[in-house]
């Protein structure tokens, strides 16, 4: 191997997101600080989601008018203390739909808000729709984190329709909800109206091939997209193939996370064929996908043609000794690539 620092190693950590130093850990709590440019780590549906499984439902809040008033007063107080408020993090407060609706009405008084984190709050479609209606009054918003709520397709569609009114939005985290194919398709239709979007996180949302195909078709219209998280869904080989076909039209894509998606050898082979057309792709995560020797060999053959690839994660597949040997043979032709195989 021409690079003494290059590795083809078993993974000592079975976490499905194998490199927490370089990849957002979907199981880590959101912890934004006052720096609006901070990389906000998305919060996922919990450890080791099964492909296609619906995320664990979040308890719906019993908040009535009293609690709604409480959250509205809380936000007003924060704005009085800091009229230029940039970060509002209400992780795990169980504010529910009523609290989300009350909070949403206050957004028009927060024109400087850049980061709104409402992960794990029992927010359903009604709360998401209320937030969506008010997004146009948050012109500076860069990060919206609604991870681990109970938002379905209707809530995702409402949010999608408003993307065009938040041109500054860079990071949208909807992992661990229930948006399904319909929600993914609605988001896909509106992605072209999110010109600044850099990171889209849809972990564990019961998205199948149809949703993945819809998202894939729109990649060419989101030239700023750098990170796409679709792990813990069930896109299968067809979804992987659709994404593969569009990699050449995603010139800025740096990270593609697809573990737990049942793509098998066919999906891995389709992605392998397109690696040469993904000029910016640095990290590809395909762990736990039922990939065997054929998929590993296909990926191995294309490593030398992946101009920017640095990390390939194939842990907990079925590549066997033959697949590992094929990958090892090709490492000499891809000195920048590190591969994690178990």
N, C-alpha and C positions, 0 to 999 in steps of 0.2 A: 504494500500500500504506500503510495507516494506521500501521503499525509500522515505523519505519526500520531496526530491528534484525532484522526478520524476513528469512528467507532461503529461496530456492528455488534451490539451488546444486548443481553437480556435485560429486561426492565426490572430493577429491584423493587419497584413500587407498583402494585397492581392497580393503582388509581387509573381510571380510564382516560384521564387527561395527564399524560405521562411526564410533562415537563413544566411544572408550575412556575418556573422562573421565567419562561418565555411565553407561556400561553395562559390566558385567563383560566382560572380554576372555577368551574361552574358550581362547585360545592362550597365556595368560600363566601362569607357574608359580605355584603356591600359595605364599604367603609370609605366613602368619599370624604375628602377634606375641603378646605376652602379654596383650593386651587382648581379653577374650572378646566384646566388642561390635563388634569390627572386622568390616567387610564382607569376607568371605573370597572372593577371586576364584576362580571355578571354573576348573579346567584341562581343556581340551577335547581332542578326539581328534586335533588337528593342524590345520594351515591348510587352508581350503577343502574341507571334507568334501563328497563328492557325496551328493545326496539318496538315502536308502535304503541307502547303502553301509555295510558293517560297518566298525567302527572297526579301525584297525591293531592286530593282536593284541599284547599285551604279553608279553614273555618270561616264561615260568613260571620261578619260582625253583627252583634245584636244592637249596634248603635242606632238610636232613634234621633229625634230632633235635638235632644239635649246634647248628645255627643257630636252631632253635626255642628251645632253652635260652638261647641268646645274647640273643634278643629279650625273652624273659621276664625274664631277669636285668637287661637294660637298663631295662625299665619299673620293675621293683622298685627298682633303684638310684635312678631319677628320683623315685620316690615317697618313698624314704627321705630324699632331699635336700630334697624339697618335698612334704610330706604333703597340702598343699592344691593340688596341681598342677591347673591349669585348661586348659593348652594342650599338646597332644602332636602334633608335626608330624614325620612320617617320610616325607616326599615322596621318591619315587624311590629307595628303599632296596632294592627287589627282595626284599622279605621273603617273598613267596609265601604259599601257603595255610598251611604249617606255622608260619611266623612270625606270621601273622594269628591262628591258633588259640591260639598261646602268649600272644600279646599280649592276646587277648580274655579269657583266664582271669584276667588281672591287672586288668581293668576294675572288678571288684567291690571292689578296694582303692583305687579312685580316685573317691570319691563327689563330689568337687568338679570333676571334668573337664568342661569346657564345649566344647572344640574338639578333635576327633580328625581329623587329616588324614593319609590313607593313599593319596594319589594316586600312580598309576603304580608299582605294586608287584607286578605279576604275580599279584594275588589273583583266584582263581576262585570258583566256587560254594561249595566247601568252606570257604574262608576267610570268605566273606560269611556263610554259615550259622553259623559259629562266632561271628563278631562279633554276629550277630543274637541268638543265644541269651543273650548277656551284656549286651545293651543295657539290660535292665531294672535292671542293677546300676550304671548310670551315670545317676542321676536328674537330674543337672544339665546333661546334654549338650545343647548348643544347635546345634552344627554338626558334621555328619558328611560328610567329603569322601572319596569312593571313586572319584574320576574317573580314567579312563584305565587301568582294570584289565581283567580278562577275565571279568567277572561276567555270567552269563546269566540266563535267566528264573527258574531255580530259586533262585539267590542273591537276585534281586530279590524273589521271593515270600517268602523267609525274612525278609528285612529288613522287608517290608511287614507281615507278621504281628506284628512286634514294635513297630510304631510306637505302638500304644496304651500301651505300657509306657514310652515316653519322652515324656511330655507337654510337656517343655520344649523339644523339638527345633524349631528355627526354620529351619535351612538344611540341605537334603539334596542333595548333588551326586553324581550317578551318570553324568555324561556320559562318552562314549567307552568304554562297555561294550557288551554284546550282549544287552540285556534283551528286545528285540523287543516284539511286541504282547502276548505272554503276560505278560511282566514288567510292562509298562505297565498292563495290566488288573489285575494283582494289586495294584500300588501304588494304583491308582484305588480299588479296593474298600476300602482301609484308610485313605484320606486323611481320612475323617471322624473317625478316631481320633487325628489329629495336630492338636490344637486350636491349637497355637502356630505351625504351619508358615507361614513367610513366603516362602521361596524354594525352588523345585523345579527342578533343572537336569538335563535328560535329553538333552543334545546328542548327536547322532550315535549313536543306539542302534537303528537299523533299525526304528523305530516307524512303522507305517502308519496308515491311516484307522481301523482297528478300535481300536488303542491310543489314538489321539487322541480318538475318540468316547467311550471309557470314561473317560478323564481329564476330558473336557468335562462328562459327566453328574455328576461328583462336585464340580465347582467350587462349587456352591451349599452344599456341606457343609464347605468350608474357607474360612470368612469372613475368616481372617487372611492368606490368600495374596496376596502383593504382586508376585512376580516368577515368571514361568513361561518356561523356556527349552526350546524344542522344535526348535531349528534343526538342520539337517543330518540330518533324518529324511526320511520320504517320506509325509507325511500326506495329500498331494493335496488336491483340491477338497473331497472328502467330509469329510476331517478338519478342514479349515478351516471348512467350513459348520457342523460340529458344535460347534466352539469358538465360532463366532460366535453361535449360538443361545443359548449359556450365558453370554455376557458380561454380560448383565443380572443374572445371579445371582452375579457375582463383584464385590461392591461395593468391595473393597479392592485389586483388581488394578491395579497401576501400570505394569507392563512386560510386554509379550508379544513374545517373540522367535521368529519363524517363518521366517527366511530359509532357503534351500535346501530347499524342501519341495514343489516341483512343484504348487502350487495353481492356477496359471493365473488367467485372468480370473474364472472362476466362484467360486473361493475368495476373490479380492479383493472381488468384488461382494457376496458374503455377509457378509464382515467389514464392508464399508462400510455396509450396511444397519443394522448393529447398533451402530455407533459412538455413536449418540445414546443408547443404553441402557447405555453403559459410563461411569458417572459419574466414575470415578477414573482411567481409563486415560490415561497421560501419554506413553508411548513404545510405538510399534508398528513392528516391523522386518519388512519383507516383501521384502528384497533377494533377487535371484536366484530368482525364482519363476515365470518365464515369463509375467509379467503384461504385457498389451498395452494398447492405447489404451482398450478398453472398461473394463478394470479400473481404469485410472488415472482415467477420467472418472467412474466410480461413486464412487471414493474422493473425488474433488474435490467432487462434489455434496453429500457428507455432512460435509465439514470444518466447516461452520458449526454443525453439530448435535453436534459432539464437545466436550462441555463442558470437559474437562480436557486434551485432547490437545495436546502440546507438540512432539513429534518424530515424524515419519513418514519411514521410510527405504525408498526404492524403487529403490535403486541396482541396476544391472546387470539391469534388466528390459528390455522392448521397448516402452516407452510412446510412443516417438517424439515428434515435435514436437507432434502434436495432443494427446497426453496431457499433455505438459508445459504446453502453453498452457491446457488445462482446469484444471490445478492452479493455475497462476499467476492465472487469473481469479478463483478462489475465495479466494485468500489475503487479499483485502481484507475478506472476511467472517469470517476466522479469524485475527485479528491475533497470536495467541499461538503459532501453529503454524509450525515450521521444517521444511522438506522437503528431503531429500537425494535427488537423482534419478539419480545416475550414479556 
